[in-house]
Amino acid sequence: MPDKNSRHRALRVILVDDDQPRAQAVEARLRDVGFEVLTVIPTASGLLYQMAQRDPDVVIIALDSPDRDVLESLSVISARNPRPVVMFSGSGDTQFIRDAIRAGVTAYQAEDINPERVRAAIDIALAQFSAFNDLRAQLDDTRRQLEERKLVEKAKGLLMAAHAINEEQAFTTLRKLAMDRNRTLGETARDIIAILEKDKLRGRH
């Protein structure tokens, strides 16, 4: 994702456009409004390579007839190195638009790219990308909390069974171990589970 310093420098853009005169007009407009155009390529076939080499902040795709190969490239980018992607296409095919969004397109404009409106489309994509990342971070945090809670509950149960103590004592023991080792409750619970379950297996043999 765009780094923290991107706010203090020109945003770097890769433009994919199969119409050379239009691409030149869009590139000129982007430079006029303060973007750094890293490269302009006529097809998405080289996009993965250019992404890896140039590390853009934003990708703009303006293809008259985007195909499934474009979506496959975007899916790989979205999985490996997500970036805000703006796609312009005169095609208003509903299924293609859905597939494009699933593949990682941040903002889909069902119209041909317009040099005068490209800045607004990029601003929308950046805002949507930021909002999506915030939501994803919140979901990841919630999942981590739930996973930690499960580990803590399991570790408490094992401590209670192994040492004939109540739930409060088990939790106090768990918390003290976490503090002594300067680790989180979840990490400490995972360690305890591994140790006590190993002891259980030994006891069966």
N, C-alpha and C positions, 0 to 999 in steps of 0.2 A: 504494500500500500504506500501511497505517497508519504515521504518522510516528514519529520517535524519541521525541517528547515525549508520545505517547499513553499511555506507561506512568505518567506523572506527572499525569494528569488523567482525568476520567471518559471512558470510551469512548463515542463518539457512535454512535447506532444509528438506522437507518431500519427501520420495521416495516411490512410489507405483509401485511394481514390483511383478508379479506372478511367476517369475522364481527365486527360492531361490539362486542357485549358481551364477547366473548373478547378482542378487541384491547384494550379498555379494561383488562381484568384483567391481560393480559400487560404492557401499558405501565406500569401501576401497579407490578407486580412488578419490572420492569426498573429503574424509578426507585428502588425500595426497596433494591435490591442494588447501586446505585451507577452505573448507566448513565445517560447523557443521551439521551433519546429525541428526536431531531430532528423527526421527523414520522411520522404513521401514515397510510398510504394504503390504500384498499380494493382496488386492482388494481395489476398491474405495468405498466400502460400509461404511467403517469407516472414510472416508476422512473428512467429515463435522465435526465430533467430534474432530478429531485430529487437524484440522485447528483452531477450537475454543479454544482447550486446549493449543496448542503449538505456535500459531501465527508465522508461518514460513515466510521467505522472498521469497522463491521460492518453487514451487511444481513440481516434476518430475513424470510423469506417463509413465510407460513402461509396457504395457499389450499386450500379444500376440493377444488377441481377445477383444478389448474394445467394450462395448455395450452402449445402450442408457441410462442405469442407470448411467454410468460414466458421460455422457453429462449432465444428469439432476443434478447430484451433482455439476458439474462445473458451471452450470447456476446459482445455488443457491449461490455458492461461489462468482461468478462474480458480482452478485447483492448485496450481503451483505458485502463482505470483499475481494475485488479483489486483486489478487496476480499474479505475473508472473507465467505462467504454461507452461511447456515444455512437449509435448506428443510425445512419440516414438511409432510407430506402423508399422509393416511390411505391414499392409494393406494400399494400395494406393487408396482406394475407394474415388473418387472425392466428392461425396455427403457427405460422413462421414467427410471428411476433412473440407468441408464448414460448416457442422453442428458443428464440434468441435471448429472452430474459432468463430462461433456465440455464442457458449456456454461459451467462455472465454479462450480458449487455445491461448496463446500468440505466441508460435512457435511450429509448427507441423513438425516433422521429419518423413517422410515416409520410415522409416528403423528401424531395431531393435537397441536398445540402445547399444552404444559402449563405454566402460569405458574410452577409450582414447580420445573420441571426446565429451564427455558429458559437459566438461567445456566450449567449444566453443558454444554449443547449449544454455547453460545457459546465456552466455554473450549476445548472439543474443536476447534471450527472454527478458533480462533486458533492453536492448537498445530499443526494440520494445515497451515494456510496458511503459517505460519512455516517448517515443515519443507519444504514444497514450494518456497518461495522460496529456501531454502538450497540445495536440490538443483538448482534452475534456475540459480542463480548459479555453482555448481560446474561444471555442464555448459557454461555460457557461457564460463567461464574455460578449460575444456579445449578448447573450439572455438577460442578466441582463440590459445591456445598452439599448436595444430596448424596454424592458418592462418599464424601467425608463423614456425613452423618451415619451412613450405612456401615462404614468401617468402624466408627466409634462404637456403635451399638453392638456389632459383632465382637469387637475386642473386649467390651465390658462383659458380655456374656461369657466369653472364654475365661476372663480373669475371675469372675464370680464362681465359675465351676471349678477352676484350678485351685483357688485359694479359700473357698468357702466364705466369701465376703458378699456384702449386699451391693446393690447398684450404685449407691452414693460412694461407698468405699472404692469400688472399681473405677468410677469416674475420677475420684481424687487421685488414685494411683496413676491413672492414665495421664492426667493433667500434669502431675509432678514429674513424670518421666519426660513429657514433652518439654517442660520448662528446663529441666536439668540438661537435656540434650540440645536445647535450642532448636527444636523441630516443631512442626505443626501437629495438632491433634491427629489429623488424618495420616500423616507420615508415621507418627508413633503408633497409632492403631494398626497400621499395615505391618509394622515390625512385630508387634505383639502377636498379631494373628499368625504370621509366618512362624514365629518361635513356638507358640503354644500348639499350633496344629502339627508341627513337626514332633513336638513332645508326645502328642496324642498318638501319632503313627508309631513312634518308638515303643509306646506303652502296649501297643497291640501285638508287638512281636516278642 
